[in-house]
Amino acid sequence: MKLHHTLLLAALAAPFAFGQRSTLIAPVPAAASPAAKAALAEIDAAHLALGPQPSGFFEGKTRTQLATMHETNQLKIREVAERFYRENPADPLRWEAVLHMIMIKPDFVTGFKPGFDQIKPGEKTTDYYLIDEAPKAAWEKKLAEYDAALRVAKDVPPEVLEYRLYLEMSRSLATAAREGPAAIGRAEKQVDALAVQFPTGKIPLRAYLTLFAKKVAAGGDTAEEIWGRLSASPNTLVRERAEGELRKIETERRPLELAFTAVDGRAVDVAKLRGKVVLVDFWATWCGPCIAELPNVKQVYAAYHDKGFEIVGVSLENGRLLPADTVAQTAEKMTKAAKVLTDFTAKNEMPWPQYFDGKHWKNDLSTRFSINSIPAMFLLDQDGKVVSTNARGAMLEKEVKRLLKL
């Protein structure tokens, strides 16, 4: 597989995050009414309780207990969301409540058939549900009315409408690869329309990643073809991601250019390291997986540094910078964040240079190469070209030895 295919698959495998762990789609403004804050907090908590669950959650619980808990949380969402919607007819955030009612539908389970706790692999749990069909049908009818109202209302938060349209197309996205190129093409046009309608929205990028992961797996377009088309997208996030991915692809063709002044004052220029194998490590002190990978990185560095192996760190430290910060406040925050980094590298005996700008996920170098999750590791050969973007674990030493011909 050529590197540009590897780069695309790595990009598509990167998690898409909205930020803090929350199920809420529209941001809740500080000026929101107490009723809105309370209702949405309840909805969010009940939605999160549906999963994914923490380690050990399932231990000691029967299938009946788990299913009952699940139904209880689904009913809680419906109860709180519908009450907030009805009691606050002028609050735009009521549409967030409607969205959750659409996303999470109770099954109206009144009990379970015998043998539910002993279900065999391959059997459907829903086949054992005892359903109260009349209220379920009545709720489906009422929910359709709420959905229709959402689609025509003038005060729906754009994030909510965007996500509602995404839910509508999610089935075609999920089945496109299985149904063939024509279905992929139809789904792609749906996402294109979403990108036009929501030029600053987050969902089009998520939808494209879902779609193209299936497309590539089915042997479709190359990375350059996909990202090249998306580089002209009207959606800002899609366009910026595509431009970054194209720059990443370009590293296959020519030596990587990377020069900066490290946090400790050292001048760093990857071009001056030609003839050596170089690992460009995108990481941060707050990143758990990065810290877990550190012993392996240090071990390989200790074993092969004298043989021609170098590391250049790019740390996505969070200076917690705000647009309203004064010059003095920015300087104070930057100094504090830089000290966190230098104290960490000193304590953990990491002698290689580190890039620092305090911009967190807006880090100038990580955004340049469209880094969306860390750790991310670019391994450069002696000519300065990227030969791997996943040099982690045992693969790091294996690739370093191969390139050093050891």
Summary of the structure (lengths in Angstrom):
residues: 406
radius of gyration: 25.2
end to end distance: 23.9
largest distance: 75.2
contacts: 1188
relative contact order: 0.09
helix: 56%
strand: 10%
